[in-house]
Amino acid sequence: MKPKDNLSSPAGRQQRIHRLAQAAHDILREERQRKLLNLDLVFPLREPEIGSTVTVQMYDGRKIQGVVKAIHNTTTGKKFQIVSGDITVKVETEQILK
């Protein structure tokens, strides 16, 4: 059984803060490593056709599954219109995971 921190003493509070800061640093390092090793973004799949079901990663990190309803050729490249339920989004090729 671990001894409880003595938060009433300055040394105990300092140890607790140090452990919390170390835990936050470890979490940040793990998240960065996970983001760097995201093979779905490194090796994009071939372009989907209209009517195919795809998984898309949004720029804020969310992943949604939907159906390709339209493909638009723009000056910046192809954009895919994806419909998932009542949500419609336009995404670029590199955002399509599956």
C-alpha positions as CSV (number, residue, x, y, z in Angstrom):
1,M,0.0,0.0,0.0
2,K,1.4,3.4,-1.0
3,P,1.8,6.0,1.7
4,K,-0.4,9.0,1.2
5,D,1.2,12.3,0.2
6,N,1.6,14.7,3.1
7,L,0.0,17.7,1.4
8,S,0.1,19.7,4.6
9,S,3.9,20.1,4.3
10,P,5.6,22.2,1.5
11,A,7.8,19.3,0.6
12,G,4.8,17.0,0.1
13,R,3.0,19.6,-2.1
14,Q,6.1,20.0,-4.1
15,Q,6.5,16.3,-4.7
16,R,2.8,16.0,-5.7
17,I,3.2,18.9,-8.2
18,H,6.4,17.3,-9.6
19,R,4.6,14.0,-10.2
20,L,1.6,15.7,-11.9
21,A,3.9,17.6,-14.2
22,Q,5.8,14.4,-15.0
23,A,2.6,12.6,-15.8
24,A,1.4,15.5,-18.1
25,H,4.8,15.4,-19.9
26,D,4.5,11.6,-20.4
27,I,1.0,12.0,-21.8
28,L,2.1,14.7,-24.2
29,R,5.1,12.6,-25.4
30,E,2.7,9.6,-26.0
31,E,0.3,11.7,-28.0
32,R,3.0,13.1,-30.2
33,Q,4.4,9.7,-30.9
34,R,1.0,8.3,-31.7
35,K,0.4,11.2,-34.1
36,L,3.8,10.7,-35.8
37,L,3.2,7.0,-36.3
38,N,-0.3,7.4,-37.9
39,L,0.2,5.2,-40.9
40,D,-3.3,6.0,-42.3
41,L,-2.1,9.5,-43.1
42,V,1.4,8.3,-44.4
43,F,0.0,5.8,-46.9
44,P,-3.2,7.2,-48.3
45,L,-5.5,4.8,-50.1
46,R,-6.6,5.1,-53.8
47,E,-9.3,7.6,-54.5
48,P,-12.8,6.4,-53.8
49,E,-15.7,6.5,-56.3
50,I,-19.1,8.0,-55.9
51,G,-21.2,5.7,-53.7
52,S,-18.3,4.1,-51.8
53,T,-18.2,4.1,-48.0
54,V,-15.2,5.8,-46.6
55,T,-13.7,6.8,-43.2
56,V,-12.5,10.4,-43.0
57,Q,-10.2,12.0,-40.5
58,M,-11.2,15.6,-39.9
59,Y,-8.5,18.2,-39.2
60,D,-9.6,18.4,-35.5
61,G,-8.8,14.7,-35.1
62,R,-12.4,13.3,-35.3
63,K,-13.0,10.3,-37.6
64,I,-16.4,9.9,-39.3
65,Q,-17.7,7.3,-41.7
66,G,-19.8,8.3,-44.6
67,V,-20.6,7.8,-48.3
68,V,-19.0,9.7,-51.2
69,K,-21.8,11.7,-52.9
70,A,-19.7,13.9,-55.2
71,I,-16.2,14.6,-56.4
72,H,-15.2,18.2,-57.3
73,N,-12.1,19.1,-59.2
74,T,-10.8,22.4,-57.9
75,T,-7.7,24.5,-58.5
76,T,-6.2,23.1,-55.3
77,G,-7.0,19.4,-56.1
78,K,-9.9,17.1,-55.7
79,K,-12.5,17.6,-53.0
80,F,-14.8,14.8,-52.0
81,Q,-18.3,15.5,-50.6
82,I,-19.0,13.0,-47.9
83,V,-22.4,12.5,-46.3
84,S,-22.7,10.9,-42.8
85,G,-26.3,11.0,-41.5
86,D,-27.3,14.6,-41.6
87,I,-23.7,15.9,-41.8
88,T,-22.2,16.8,-45.2
89,V,-18.5,17.7,-45.4
90,K,-16.0,18.4,-48.2
91,V,-12.6,16.8,-47.6
92,E,-9.3,16.4,-49.5
93,T,-7.8,13.2,-50.7
94,E,-5.3,12.9,-47.8
95,Q,-8.1,13.0,-45.2
96,I,-9.7,9.8,-46.5
97,L,-8.5,6.8,-44.5
98,K,-10.5,3.8,-45.8
